Amino acid sequence: MQAETQLDGFLAKYDPAIEGLARALMTRMNVRLPGATRIVYDNYAGLVIGYGADDKASKAILSLLVVPRWVTLCFLQGAL
């Protein structure tokens, strides 16, 4: 549960509207990708929440990039 607390802290840094959007999109990702491993990175460019088969970032297939003004859905493997 420490990981969830840490994610909550990362998201709390954003405007409530952006935080709410990120949480809503995470809920949708969890429904569409049951069993996927979630990988979270908080860095200078924004908060990245990746979804993949395991905890290796190179195997992530989708991610959410949370920045101060928007949330972007990234397809990391393109059409693959």
C-alpha beads as a LAMMPS data file, in Angstrom:
LAMMPS data file: protein, C-alpha beads

80 atoms
79 bonds

1 atom types
1 bond types

-500.0 500.0 xlo xhi
-500.0 500.0 ylo yhi
-500.0 500.0 zlo zhi

Masses

1 110.0

Atoms # bond

1 1 1 0.000 0.000 0.000
2 1 1 3.010 2.314 0.295
3 1 1 3.102 2.595 -3.510
4 1 1 -0.508 3.860 -3.547
5 1 1 0.298 6.418 -0.838
6 1 1 3.299 7.572 -2.858
7 1 1 1.176 7.874 -6.021
8 1 1 -1.418 9.871 -4.062
9 1 1 1.357 12.253 -2.988
10 1 1 2.579 12.686 -6.566
11 1 1 -0.940 13.411 -7.831
12 1 1 -1.674 15.833 -4.977
13 1 1 0.934 18.210 -6.440
14 1 1 -1.354 18.946 -9.394
15 1 1 -4.368 21.191 -9.757
16 1 1 -7.478 19.334 -8.551
17 1 1 -8.931 19.240 -12.095
18 1 1 -5.782 17.605 -13.507
19 1 1 -5.558 15.233 -10.538
20 1 1 -9.204 14.248 -11.060
21 1 1 -8.666 13.671 -14.774
22 1 1 -5.578 11.542 -14.094
23 1 1 -7.474 9.451 -11.534
24 1 1 -10.424 8.966 -13.896
25 1 1 -8.092 7.843 -16.687
26 1 1 -6.245 5.494 -14.322
27 1 1 -9.589 3.914 -13.422
28 1 1 -10.365 3.390 -17.104
29 1 1 -6.908 1.917 -17.717
30 1 1 -7.378 -0.494 -14.810
31 1 1 -10.695 -1.672 -16.281
32 1 1 -9.309 -2.072 -19.807
33 1 1 -6.021 -3.656 -18.731
34 1 1 -6.867 -5.978 -15.819
35 1 1 -3.775 -7.576 -14.376
36 1 1 -1.375 -5.071 -15.944
37 1 1 1.543 -3.915 -13.855
38 1 1 1.554 -0.182 -13.167
39 1 1 4.913 1.615 -13.210
40 1 1 5.137 5.157 -11.803
41 1 1 7.900 7.706 -12.362
42 1 1 7.832 11.252 -11.031
43 1 1 10.445 13.293 -12.871
44 1 1 11.164 16.786 -14.138
45 1 1 8.956 16.357 -17.251
46 1 1 5.884 15.193 -15.356
47 1 1 4.356 12.183 -13.695
48 1 1 4.429 9.044 -15.843
49 1 1 2.092 6.134 -15.087
50 1 1 2.934 3.209 -17.348
51 1 1 1.055 -0.055 -17.882
52 1 1 2.673 -3.277 -19.031
53 1 1 3.224 -6.980 -18.514
54 1 1 5.803 -6.552 -15.743
55 1 1 7.797 -3.888 -13.898
56 1 1 10.219 -3.284 -16.793
57 1 1 9.603 0.120 -18.375
58 1 1 10.732 -1.248 -21.744
59 1 1 7.735 -3.601 -21.760
60 1 1 5.116 -0.966 -21.020
61 1 1 2.512 -0.621 -23.754
62 1 1 0.620 2.466 -22.624
63 1 1 1.292 5.334 -20.285
64 1 1 -0.341 8.428 -18.932
65 1 1 1.818 11.552 -18.800
66 1 1 0.514 14.008 -16.210
67 1 1 1.788 17.574 -16.562
68 1 1 0.458 20.768 -14.945
69 1 1 -2.047 21.617 -17.707
70 1 1 -3.094 18.258 -19.213
71 1 1 -2.860 14.468 -19.217
72 1 1 -1.631 12.642 -22.327
73 1 1 -2.217 9.017 -23.281
74 1 1 0.941 7.611 -24.883
75 1 1 1.045 4.470 -27.034
76 1 1 4.602 3.302 -26.401
77 1 1 4.690 0.476 -28.949
78 1 1 2.848 2.317 -31.707
79 1 1 0.630 0.043 -33.788
80 1 1 2.299 -3.055 -32.339

Bonds

1 1 1 2
2 1 2 3
3 1 3 4
4 1 4 5
5 1 5 6
6 1 6 7
7 1 7 8
8 1 8 9
9 1 9 10
10 1 10 11
11 1 11 12
12 1 12 13
13 1 13 14
14 1 14 15
15 1 15 16
16 1 16 17
17 1 17 18
18 1 18 19
19 1 19 20
20 1 20 21
21 1 21 22
22 1 22 23
23 1 23 24
24 1 24 25
25 1 25 26
26 1 26 27
27 1 27 28
28 1 28 29
29 1 29 30
30 1 30 31
31 1 31 32
32 1 32 33
33 1 33 34
34 1 34 35
35 1 35 36
36 1 36 37
37 1 37 38
38 1 38 39
39 1 39 40
40 1 40 41
41 1 41 42
42 1 42 43
43 1 43 44
44 1 44 45
45 1 45 46
46 1 46 47
47 1 47 48
48 1 48 49
49 1 49 50
50 1 50 51
51 1 51 52
52 1 52 53
53 1 53 54
54 1 54 55
55 1 55 56
56 1 56 57
57 1 57 58
58 1 58 59
59 1 59 60
60 1 60 61
61 1 61 62
62 1 62 63
63 1 63 64
64 1 64 65
65 1 65 66
66 1 66 67
67 1 67 68
68 1 68 69
69 1 69 70
70 1 70 71
71 1 71 72
72 1 72 73
73 1 73 74
74 1 74 75
75 1 75 76
76 1 76 77
77 1 77 78
78 1 78 79
79 1 79 80
